[in-house]
Amino acid sequence: MITATVFLFSGCKKESLYDLSDVFYVRYKNAEMPAYVYGNGASKVFVIVLHGGPGGKGLEYRPGALSELESDYAIVYFDQRNSGMSSGSYSSKELTVERMAEDILALVKVIKYKYGNDISLFLLGHSWGGTLGTKVLLMDQTPFKGWIESDGGHNLAQLVDSQLPLFKSVANGQINLGNNVRFWERTLDIVNEVDPVNYTEKDGDRLNSLAFKSESVLLRDGVLETPEGIELHMMTTLFQTDPVTATINGASIGRIMVKENDIWNTIDFTDRLNEITIPALILWGKYDLVIPPVLGEEAYENIGSAEKQFILYEKSGHSPLMNEYKAFAGDVRDFIERYK
């Protein structure tokens, strides 16, 4: 049974529910994890955001699509175990996807205790948050009205297999257009050096780094949509967390989860996706070289939900909630209104 302790309440009053600005911590199995709640609590709809990584932080997701949704719903930006401003005393053996999923279910209990059992909860996971969210739902999907996955990884073991053909397709397409030809020719050289059968952890790390560099090039060339109007919001969230603590946490959990727990070679939920039956919205960027769209299509095809939708954003990379954030926010809003 999952029980959680909440402490460091901020004084949230009923009259402020339309414009929540609340912070509390969840203490569960030797971890203390902050949740930052912003938006319209009077809507009785709370969206739990699962950040990427492992080792990201909740508030880095506030600029863009999710801030657009704060006028309609309460958005919960949560720092996962050993991430962001979380703290605690536990062994590396306790940094597993199972334990981190338990943390989310503990967070659910605290949110309901704090804001009422009559609220509607939605789970939104991006990148690694999609992996974690899938595990949460496989453990207990009953608290949630719907699942929103953006560029997530239900099958981390197949990342390189899906990256190689997409890299080649995008690179050749950009060369034919005359865009940054030297960069894309070098990209093809790197990709062609990877043995598609016997690739190594080093190959995976190199492709992941190359994916983000490629996205920067695509952004400069106008292939990806440049997000406008979120710079100020990004600056205001920058100083809400201690960057030193967040960086140390991120490096630590990244090393443990990848090097010790080998998540990239061991996590594959494909055969269990049929167990997820709540309404699902799968959102992906067409040029996501980090976690290619083919994995989103696989998730859509295998998920057991009778009510599900897959949307591909034509001018987005790994983060359509930034690239095409207004369209992303509109699609999420439509989904929540349908199932809240």
N, C-alpha and C positions, 0 to 999 in steps of 0.2 A: 504493500500500500504506500502510495506516495504522499508524504506530508511535508509541508514547507513552513518556514518561519518568515514572517515579514517584519522588517524593522526600518527605522529612519523614514517614517511616514512624512510626507509633506502635507501641509494643511489644505486639503482640497475640500472646498465647501460646495454645497448644492448649487449656489448661484453662479459658481465658476465652471460648471460642467460644460457649458457651451464653448469655453475656451480653456481647456485643461492645459496646465503646465505643471506636471507632477513627476516626482521622482521617488521611487522606493527600491529597497533591496530585497532580494529573495535569498534566504539562507537555506541551503539544502546539501546535505552530505558533504560538509566541510568547505563548501564554496559559498561566497557572498557575491551575488550578481545583481547589478543595477538594471532597472527598467525605467526608461524615460517615456512618459505618456504625454502626447500633445494632441490637441484637436477637440472635436465635438463629442464630449462624453454623453451629452444629453441625447444623442442619437441612439444610444444603447448598442452601438456596433463598435467592437474593438478588433483591430487588425494587429496581430502579433507578427513582427518582422524578424525573420531569421537572416542574419548577415552572412556574408561569404567568408572565405578563408580556407581552412580553419585559421582563426586569428584576426578576423576583421573586428569591427565594432558597430554597434547599432546606429549611433547618430550619424555615421557617414552616409547613411541611406536617407537622411531627412531631406536634403536638397533634391529637387526634381519632382518626380511623380507623386511621391508620398506626401510631401508638403502640400501639393495640390489637393490631396484628399483630406487634409486635416479639417477643412471647413465642413466636411460631411460626416466624418467618423473620427473616433479616437485611435491614434496610431501608437502602438507600443514598440519602441526601439529598445531591444534587449541585448545586453552584452553577455555572450555565452561564457560558459566556464573557461577560465584562463584566457579570456579575451577582453579587449577594451579596458574598462576600469574594474573588472572582476578581481577578486582576491580569494585567498583560502589556503588551506594546508592539507594537501592530499598527494598521493603518489602518482607517478606517470601512468600506472596501471589503471587509474580511475579516469583517465582522459580517453574515453571510448565514445563512439557514437551512441551506444546504448545509454551510458550515464548522462550524456548531454541531452538526449531525448527525454530522459526522466526529468531533467532540469526544466524543460519546456512545460511538461505536464504539471510540475510543481508551480511554475509561473501561472498557469491557467487557474489553479486553485486560489492563488493569491489575488489575481485579478477579480475573480468572482467574489471572493471575500470582501474585497475593497469596494467594488462597484456594483455588486448585486448579482444574484443568480439568474436574473431575467435578461441579461445582456446576450447579444449574439457575437460569437467569436469566429474570426476567419484567420487562417494561417497562411502567411506569405513568405516563401523562401526563395532567395536568389543565390545562384552558384552553389557553394558548399551548403548554404542554407536550404537549398533544394534537396540535397542529400539528407541533411538532418531532419528536415520536415517530413520527408518520406518515411524515415525511421519512426518519427513521432506518430504518424498516422497508422503505421503498422502495429504500433504498441497500443494506441487508443485514439480512434478518430471521432468518438462520440461527442467530445466537447465542441466540435467545430461544425459550422454551417457550410463551409467550403474551403477548398485548397487552391491556392494560387501559386504556381511555380514559374519562376522566370530563370531561364538559362541554368537550370540545376543539373545535378549529376547523380541520377539514381544508379548509374553503372560506371563507376570510376575506373574499373578495370579495362574498359574499352575506349578510354579517351584517345590514346595515340592512334588506335585503329580508325577512329572517326576523324581525327585531325588531318592525317596525311592526305587523303583525297581532297579535302576541302582546301587545304593550303595550296595544292597544285591547281585546283580549279580557279581559286581567287587570283593566285599569282599570274597564271596564264591570261586570265581575263583582263587584269590590269596592264600587263605587258602589251596586249593587243590594243588597248586604249591609249598606250603611250604614257601611262602614269607611273612615275618613279621607276622606270625600267630597271635601273641598276639594282635598286633595293629588291625588287621582286625576282630578279635573276639570282641574286645572292640567296634569297629565301628558297628558291627552288634547289639551289646547290645544297643548302643545309638539309632540306626535307629529303632530298634524294640520297643523302648519306645515312639516313635512318633505315635500318633493316626492319621491314614491316612484320617480320616473323619473330626475330630475336632482338627487339629493341630493349634498351636498358633504362634504368631510373634516370641516368644522366640525359638520355634522349628526351625523356618526358619533361624534365626540368627545362631543357633547351627549347623545346617546342612551346612550352607554356610562356617562357620569356619572349619568344619570337611572336607569339600570338598578340601580346599586348603592344609590342613595337609595331606590328602590322596594323593594329587598330589605330594607332596614332597617325600612321601614314595615310590610312583610308580616311581618317577624319580631316587631315590637312587637304586632301585631294577632293573633298566634298562628296565622297562616296557615302560616308556616314553623316547623319544630321548633327549639326552643332547645336547643343542645348543653349538656349538664350535665356537670360534673366534669372539664373540661379546662383550667380557668383557671390552676391551679398549673403545669401542664405548659407552658402558653403563657408564663408568666413565666420558667420555667427556660430556655427556648429563646431568650428575648428577649436575654439577655446573652451568648449564645455567638457573636454576631457584632457588629462595630462598626456601629452604625446609620448613622453618617455616611458611611462607605465604601459601605455597601449602598445608601444613598439616592442618592449621587452616581453610582454605577454604574447603578442603575436608571433614573435620569433620562437618563443619557447613552445607554444602549442603546435606550431607548424613543424618544428623538428620532431616532437614526440609523436604526433599523429602520422607523419609521413615516414620518418626513419624507424621509429620503434613499433608503431602499430600498423604500418604498411597499408594505409587506407586505400592507396591508389590501386593496389593489386588484390584487395580482399573484398571491397564493397561492390556488390552487384545485387540489386533488389528486383531485377527484371521479372523473375519468376513469381514474385509476390505482389506485383502491382495490381493484379486482379482483386486483391483483398481490399483495396481502397475503393469505397463505393459512394463517398460523399461527392457533391458537385465539384468539378475540377476545371480550372482555367489554366492552360499551358501557354506561356508567352515566351517568345524567342526572338533573338536578333539574327537576321539572315547571314550576317558576316561574323558570327560568333566563332572565332577560331580557337577560343579557350575550351568551350564545351559546345561542339557543333550542333546545328539544328536537327541532325539525324537522331540525336538522343532525345530531343523533345518530341519528335515524331514517334519514336519508339515508346516513350512514356504515354503519349496520347493513345496509341494503339493498344497498349497493354493494361492501362488503368481500368479498373472494374466499374467505374462510375457510369451510370446510365445517362447522366447529364454532364457532358464535357465538351470543351472547345479548345482548339489549337489556333493561335494567332502568330503569324510570322511578320516581323517588322522589317520592311524592305531597306531601311536606311539606318539600321542599328547593328552594333557589334555585341559584345558580351553584356552590355547594360542598356537595354532599351528603356528602362525606367529613367535613364538619363538622356540618351540620344533622342528618343521620341517620347519625352515624358508626358506631354499633354495627351497624346493618343493612348499611351499606356494607362494614364490615370483614368481616362474616359472608359477604357475597356474594363478596368478593375471596378469602377463605379457601377457600370451596367451589370456586372456579375454579382456584386454585393446586393444591389437593389433587387435583383431577381431572386436571391436565395436567403436574404436576411430574415 
